[in-house]
Amino acid sequence: MKELVEYVAKSLVDNKDAVTVEETVGPEATILELHVAPEDMGKVIGKQGRIAKAIRAVVRAATAKNQKPVFVEIQ
């Protein structure tokens, strides 16, 4: 999932070198923290959060068969 989120984010932003994804695996869930440059934050979030919701929906669909949920946080 980490590679999927990183690929989608890099295709959206101008500063591809600033994109990093940190994965934290816990007992109940997995958290993916997406870090982008401040000037690219709007491109990843989108108008009214539509792009961020779409990224989360893709991750949710890709991990539907897993027992643990995966959450995406954009920072």
Summary of the structure (lengths in Angstrom):
residues: 75
radius of gyration: 12.0
end to end distance: 17.2
largest distance: 35.7
contacts: 199
relative contact order: 0.24
helix: 51%
strand: 23%
